Each structure stands twice: as structure tokens, then as C-alpha cells.
């Protein structure tokens, strides 16, 4: 089925933390698409940086049983479409979740897009790392057993990230106003407001964003690492990463009140015990870096030589490390293969809950 038949307009994101860059809609207005409104801001220059994410891909899941089917596999509730306003079609919603192994470890991180029902059959899009698109489709097929569900790739849509051109300019960025536009979804990133917007479209993304400019993908990943947001299999190795250590709860990605799902037991027990000794933290590296970068899994050491954790992944001098929370305050370092030493500075993102700071 063509994507245009399933996607009927823009979508607002879920609620969540306040904008890190103080970007807000006027009271009573819904944030979303604003093509053709360049005149709203007389200032020059680009307001938005648009990043085509070729490393992200989409699966379409549709059919009468698609909602209960996905609920049994995902850590979160489903983002169901919002009610229609007058003659307008219902609005899609976005959410975030992990697919877990039976042992409770993360297999895939997904952004979810709930679409308006077509012929009374719910439909969803699952955004995932393109390297595991086939693996995720195969994993879903294992659990489909007699359910009226169809799982298929959705190659006709491209995934874009949309961020204010710079944090300093965000307050003056052209607002994105909601409007229906065929096979296009525009929604705030459901993980945290600091990650801006997600745009799914068959068209050229720059044409849909007023005063948008094409961004350097490295800048998107550097921003993501500075904010402590993991994405894809480099940051969340399948079968290795634990969801709560990966800050899934901070990113609105897990429900502790929904029904059972694969891998729930360990996650629920860890949550109710209230003890998470290690977390993924954003880190800044300083010192002579190896030409090939820091190898994932490299040990992070305290000044005394005690192990504080492991480096997970990064972009240049910024990245993520899985560290013991009680050991992040002191001087940390990584020993490189060239017998050098790289200093590691840990930060706690502003959007994390106060209890973690």
C-alpha cells in the first residue's frame, strides 16, 4: 500500500521536558509544519538545520491486530493517533521504545509513529537503524503467529532530523506550524525536546522547512552525543545494552504500568528496586586522540587506576560511556594503544531529572 494512502498530515510530538532552547508555540497553537511561511520572520539566515538520516529506515506495521501485537514486544505504550478536529483527519503521534530480548537486553531502539486508521485497521511506522531493518522485520515475524498483521519495509519515506541552526538562535527560529501535506509526518522528537523534530517525507525535506539549510550529519551526531542521546546499534549494541542503564526512562521510552512484553521482568525488577549503578553518560575527550578514534569497549579508568566503566561510541572528541555513577566526579582517563592518555570529562545533561544531578 502506498505511503500516501496511510499518511494524512503532520503530527505533533508527545509532551515532555521543556525546550532546551526555549522554543515554544504560542498558547493554543499546535507546533508542526509551516511550508510557505518564510515571511513570518523578517530576519535573514537559516533558522533550521535539516539532516537526512540515511542510516535510519522505516518498517510499516498494519492490520487489525497490529496494536496488541506491538504492545507485546515494545517497552512502551503505543502512540495512538489523536482525535480529528472538524473535517480534518486524525493526527499521528510519535513515541519511543526498545525491543528487548527474552533476557531483558536491548535488541533494537525504535521511534514509533501512530498513523490514522485506514479501513478501520491501525497502522504504525517503526523507525530503526537501517543496518538492522531486516533483522527487526524477521524478529517481528517470529511473534506474528496467526495475527492479522502485515510487516513491510517503507522505503518510499526518508527520515530527517530538524534542529534549530544553533542553540543561541533557537529563540528566533521560524516556528513550524501544523498542516496536512499528503505523505509527510512532522513531529517533535519524543525522546527529549533537545533533539528537535523528526520529519518523514517522500519529498525533499528542505522544501518543507522554512529557512531550512542542509546540515552536516556529523553536527547532528555531535549534538546528540553532547545531549547524551543514544541512537542505533553503535550506541546500543544488540543483546548487550540494558534499557534502564541506557536512560530509556529519561527518554519517555518505557511504561511501568502497561501489560506484559518480551523482556519485561528484568526491567521491571530493576525499576522497582530503584538501583541503577551504571548509566550512559555524555563524555568529552581531550588530549591526543588516535587517528582511528577510541575503540568501543575501551576501559575508562579513574586516577587511581580503578575501572570506572567503558567507552561506548562517539564522534570525534564527544561520545557516550557506560560509567558507574559514583565514579564520574573524579578525574577519568583512557589509555590509548599508542601508550598515550586521553582525559575524559563527564557531564550530566540539563534535561535529565534533578534526582540524577
For each residue, the residues with C-beta under 8 A, 3 or more apart:
1: 5 6 62 118
2: 5 6 156 183
3: 6 7 60 154 156 157 183 202
4: 7 182 183 202
5: 1 2 118
6: 1 2 3 60 62 115 116 118 123 183
7: 3 4 92 115 157 182 183 184 185 200
8: 89 90 92 115 116 180 182
9: 88 89 91 92 116 178 179 180 181 184
10: 32 33 91 92 178 179 180 181 184 185 186 187
11: 32 91 92 93 94 113 185 186 187
12: 30 31 32 82 91 93 178 187 188
13: 16 31 93 94 187 188 189 190 197 198
14: 79 93 94 95 188 190 252
15:
16: 13 188 190 192 193 252
17: 20 192 193 194 351
18: 22 193
19: 22 23 24 170 193 194
20: 17 167 192 193 194 227 350 351
21: 164 167 170 171 194
22: 18 19 170 171
23: 19 164 170 171 173 175 193
24: 19
25: 29 30 31 175
26: 29
27:
28:
29: 25 26 175 177
30: 12 25 177 178
31: 12 13 25 175 176 177 178 188
32: 10 11 12 176 177 178 179 186 187
33: 10 176 177 178 179 181 184 186 208
34: 37 40 174 175 176 177 179 209 210
35: 179 181 207 208 209 210
36: 210
37: 34 40 174 177 210
38: 41 174 210 211
39: 42
40: 34 37 174 175 210
41: 38 47 172 173 174 210 211
42: 39
43: 172
44:
45: 165 169 211
46: 49 165 211 212 213
47: 41 164 165 169 172 173 174 210 211 212
48: 162 163 164 165 173 174 176 209 210 211 212 213
49: 46 162 163 164 165 212 213 214 215 219 220
50: 160 161 162 199 205 206 209 212 213 214 215
51: 160 161 162 163 214 215 216 217 219 220
52: 158 159 160 205 214 217
53: 56 158 159 160 161 217 220
54: 130
55: 129 130 131 232
56: 53 127 128 129 130 159 232
57: 127 128 129 130 133 153 155 159
58: 125 126 127 128 153 154 155 157 159 200
59: 125 126 128 133 136 137 140 151 152 153 154
60: 3 6 123 124 125 126 150 151 152 153 154
61: 66 69 70 123 124 125 126 140 149 150 151
62: 1 6 66 118 121 122 123 124 149 150
63: 66 69 121 122 147 148 149 150
64: 120 121 122 148
65: 68 69 147 148 149
66: 61 62 63 69 70 121 122 123 124 149
67: 70 71 78 80 122
68: 65 71 72 147
69: 61 63 65 66 72 73 140 143 144 147 149
70: 61 66 67 73 74 78 112 124
71: 67 68 74 77 78 258 259 261
72: 68 69 143 259 260 261 262
73: 69 70 99 140 143 261 262
74: 70 71 78 97 98 99 110 112 261
75: 97 98 99 100 243 248 253 254 255 261 263 264 267
76: 95 96 97 112 252 253 254 255 258
77: 71 95 255 258
78: 67 70 71 74 95 112 114 124
79: 14 92 93 94 95 112 113 114 124 190
80: 67 93 114 122
81: 90 91 92 93 114 115 116 117
82: 12 90 91 92 93
83: 90
84: 87 88 89 90 91
85: 88
86:
87: 84
88: 9 84 85 180
89: 8 9 84 116 180
90: 8 81 82 83 84 116 117
91: 9 10 11 12 81 82 84 116 178
92: 7 8 9 10 11 79 81 82 113 114 115 116 185 187
93: 11 12 13 14 79 80 81 82 113 114 187
94: 11 13 14 79 111 112 113 114 185 187 188 189 190 198
95: 14 76 77 78 79 111 112 114 190 252 253
96: 76 109 110 111 112 190 191 251 252 253
97: 74 75 76 109 110 112 253 254
98: 74 75 106 107 108 109 110 236 243 246 248 253 254
99: 73 74 75 106 107 108 110 136 139 262
100: 75 104 105 106 107 243 261 262 263 264 267
101: 104 105 106 107 239 262 263
102: 262 263
103: 263 266
104: 100 101 242 243 263 264 265 266 267
105: 100 101 238 239 240 241 242 243 263
106: 98 99 100 101 109 236 238 239 240 241 242 243 246
107: 98 99 100 101 136 139 238 239
108: 98 99 128 129 132 135 136 139 238
109: 96 97 98 106 128 129 230 231 232 236 253
110: 74 96 97 98 99 126 127 128 136
111: 94 95 96 126 127 189 190 191 198
112: 70 74 76 78 79 94 95 96 97 124 125 126 127 190
113: 11 79 92 93 94 124 125 126 127 185 187 200
114: 78 79 80 81 92 93 94 95 122 124
115: 6 7 8 81 92 118 122 123 124 125
116: 6 8 9 81 89 90 91 92 123
117: 81 90 120 121 122 123
118: 1 5 6 62 115 121 123
119:
120: 64 117
121: 62 63 64 66 117 118
122: 62 63 64 66 67 80 114 115 117
123: 6 60 61 62 66 115 116 117 118
124: 60 61 62 66 70 78 79 112 113 114 115
125: 58 59 60 61 112 113 115 154 157 185 200
126: 58 59 60 61 110 111 112 113 136
127: 56 57 58 110 111 112 113 159 198 200
128: 56 57 58 59 108 109 110 132 133 136
129: 55 56 57 108 109 132 133 231 232 233
130: 54 55 56 57 133
131: 55 232 233
132: 108 128 129 135 136 233 238
133: 57 59 128 129 130 136 137 153
134: 137 138
135: 108 132 138 139 238
136: 59 99 107 108 110 126 128 132 133 139 140
137: 59 133 134 140 141 151 152 153
138: 134 135 141 142
139: 99 107 108 135 136 142 143
140: 59 61 69 73 136 137 143 144 151
141: 137 138 144 151
142: 138 139
143: 69 72 73 139 140 262
144: 69 140 141 147 149 151
145:
146:
147: 63 65 68 69 144
148: 63 64 65
149: 61 62 63 65 66 69 144
150: 60 61 62 63
151: 59 60 61 137 140 141 144
152: 59 60 137
153: 57 58 59 60 133 137
154: 3 58 59 60 125 157
155: 57 58
156: 2 3 183 202
157: 3 7 58 125 154 183 200 201 202
158: 52 53 200 201 202 205
159: 52 53 56 57 58 127 198 199 200
160: 50 51 52 53 198 199 200 201 205
161: 50 51 53 189 195 196 197 198 199 220
162: 48 49 50 51 176 186 196 197 198 199 205 209 212
163: 48 49 51 195 196 197 215 220 223
164: 21 23 47 48 49 167 169 170 173 196
165: 45 46 47 48 49 169 173 213
166: 169 170
167: 20 21 164 170
168:
169: 45 47 164 165 166 172 173
170: 19 21 22 23 164 166 167 173
171: 21 22 23
172: 41 43 47 169
173: 23 41 47 48 164 165 169 170
174: 34 37 38 40 41 47 48 210 211
175: 23 25 29 31 34 40
176: 31 32 33 34 48 162 186 197 209 210
177: 29 30 31 32 33 34 37
178: 9 10 12 30 31 32 33 91 186
179: 9 10 32 33 34 35
180: 8 9 10 88 89
181: 9 10 33 35 184 208
182: 4 7 8 202
183: 2 3 4 6 7 156 157 201 202
184: 7 9 10 33 181 199 200 201 202 203 208
185: 7 10 11 92 94 113 125 198 199 200 201
186: 10 11 32 33 162 176 178 197 198 199 200 208
187: 10 11 12 13 32 92 93 94 113 190 197 198
188: 12 13 14 16 31 94 193 196 197 198
189: 13 94 111 161 192 193 195 196 197 198
190: 13 14 16 79 94 95 96 111 112 187 251 252
191: 96 111 195 229 251 252 253
192: 16 17 20 189 195 227 229 250 251 252 351
193: 16 17 18 19 20 23 188 189 196 351
194: 17 19 20 21 227 229 349 351
195: 161 163 189 191 192 224 227 229
196: 161 162 163 164 188 189 193
197: 13 161 162 163 176 186 187 188 189
198: 13 94 111 127 159 160 161 162 185 186 187 188 189
199: 50 159 160 161 162 184 185 186 205 208 209
200: 7 58 113 125 127 157 158 159 160 184 185 186
201: 157 158 160 183 184 185 204 205 208
202: 3 4 156 157 158 182 183 184
203: 184 207 208
204: 201 207 208
205: 50 52 158 160 162 199 201 208 209 212
206: 50 209 212 213 214
207: 35 203 204
208: 33 35 181 184 186 199 201 203 204 205 212
209: 34 35 48 50 162 176 199 205 206 212
210: 34 35 36 37 38 40 41 47 48 174 176
211: 38 41 45 46 47 48 174
212: 46 47 48 49 50 162 205 206 208 209
213: 46 48 49 50 165 206
214: 49 50 51 52 206
215: 49 50 51 163 219 220
216: 51 219 220
217: 51 52 53 220 221
218: 221 222 315 316
219: 49 51 215 216 222 223
220: 49 51 53 161 163 215 216 217 223 224
221: 217 218 224 225 315
222: 218 219 225 226 315 316 318
223: 163 219 220 226 227
224: 195 220 221 227 229 231
225: 221 222 228 229 282 314 315 318 319 320
226: 222 223 282 318 347
227: 20 192 194 195 223 224 282 349 351
228: 225 247 280 281 282 320 347 349 352
229: 191 192 194 195 224 225 251
230: 109 235 236 241 246 247 280 312 313 320
231: 109 129 224 235 236
232: 55 56 109 129 131 235 236
233: 129 131 132 236 237 238
234: 237 296 312 313
235: 230 231 232 241 280 312 313 320
236: 98 106 109 230 231 232 233 241 246
237: 233 234 240 241 296
238: 105 106 107 108 132 135 233 241
239: 101 105 106 107
240: 105 106 237
241: 105 106 230 235 236 237 238 245 246
242: 104 105 106 245 246 266 270
243: 75 98 100 104 105 106 246 248 253 254 267
244: 247 248 249 254 267 270 271 276
245: 241 242 276 278 279 280 322
246: 98 106 230 236 241 242 243 280
247: 228 230 244 250 251 279 280 352
248: 75 98 243 244 251 253 254
249: 244 253 254 271
250: 192 247 351 352 353 356
251: 96 190 191 192 229 247 248
252: 14 16 76 95 96 190 191 192
253: 75 76 95 96 97 98 109 191 243 248 249
254: 75 76 97 98 243 244 248 249 267 271
255: 75 76 77 258
256: 268 271
257:
258: 71 76 77 255 261
259: 71 72
260: 72 264
261: 71 72 73 74 75 100 258 264
262: 72 73 99 100 101 102 143
263: 75 100 101 102 103 104 105 266 267
264: 75 100 104 260 261 267 268
265: 104 268 269
266: 103 104 242 263 269 270
267: 75 100 104 243 244 254 263 264 270 271
268: 256 264 265 271 272
269: 265 266 272 273
270: 242 244 266 267 273 275 276
271: 244 249 254 256 267 268 274
272: 268 269
273: 269 270
274: 271
275: 270
276: 244 245 270 279 325
277: 324 325 326
278: 245 309 322 323 324 325
279: 245 247 276 322 323 325 356
280: 228 230 235 245 246 247 312 320 321 322
281: 228 320 321 322 323 328 346 347 348
282: 225 226 227 228 318 319 320 346 347 349
283: 300 311 314 318 319 320 321 344 345 346 347
284: 317 318 344 345 347
285: 289 294 314 317 318 319 334 342 343 344 345
286: 317 342 343 345
287: 340 341 342 343
288: 336 338 340 342
289: 285 293 294 316 317 336 342
290: 293 294 336 337 338 340
291:
292: 295
293: 289 290 314 316
294: 285 289 290 298 311 314 319 334 336 342
295: 292 298 311
296: 234 237 311 312 313
297: 310 311 312
298: 294 295 310 311 334
299: 307 309 310 311 334 335
300: 283 307 308 309 310 311 321 323 332 333 334 344
301: 305 306 307 308 332 333 334 335
302: 305 306 307 308 327 330 331 332
303: 330 331 332 333
304:
305: 301 302
306: 301 302 327
307: 299 300 301 302
308: 300 301 302 323 324 327 328 332
309: 278 299 300 321 322 323 324 327
310: 297 298 299 300 321 322
311: 283 294 295 296 297 298 299 300 314 319 320 321 334 344
312: 230 234 235 280 296 297 319 320 321 322
313: 230 234 235 296 319 320
314: 225 283 285 293 294 311 317 318 319 320
315: 218 221 222 225 318 319
316: 218 222 289 293
317: 284 285 286 289 314
318: 222 225 226 282 283 284 285 314 315
319: 225 282 283 285 294 311 312 313 314 315
320: 225 228 230 235 280 281 282 283 311 312 313 314
321: 280 281 283 300 309 310 311 312 344 346
322: 245 278 279 280 281 309 310 312
323: 278 279 281 300 308 309 327 328 332 346
324: 277 278 308 309 327 328
325: 276 277 278 279 328 356
326: 277
327: 302 306 308 309 323 324 330 332
328: 281 308 323 324 325 332 346
329: 346
330: 302 303 327
331: 302 303 343
332: 300 301 302 303 308 323 327 328 343 344 345 346
333: 300 301 303 341 342 343 344
334: 285 294 298 299 300 301 311 341 342 344
335: 299 301 339 340 341 342
336: 288 289 290 294 339 340 341 342
337: 290
338: 288 290
339: 335 336
340: 287 288 290 335 336
341: 287 333 334 335 336
342: 285 286 287 288 289 294 333 334 335 336
343: 285 286 287 331 332 333
344: 283 284 285 300 311 321 332 333 334
345: 283 284 285 286 332
346: 281 282 283 321 323 328 329 332
347: 226 228 281 282 283 284
348: 281 352 356 357
349: 194 227 228 282 352
350: 20
351: 17 20 192 193 194 227 250
352: 228 247 250 348 349 356 357
353: 250 356 357
354: 357
355:
356: 250 279 325 348 352 353
357: 348 352 353 354
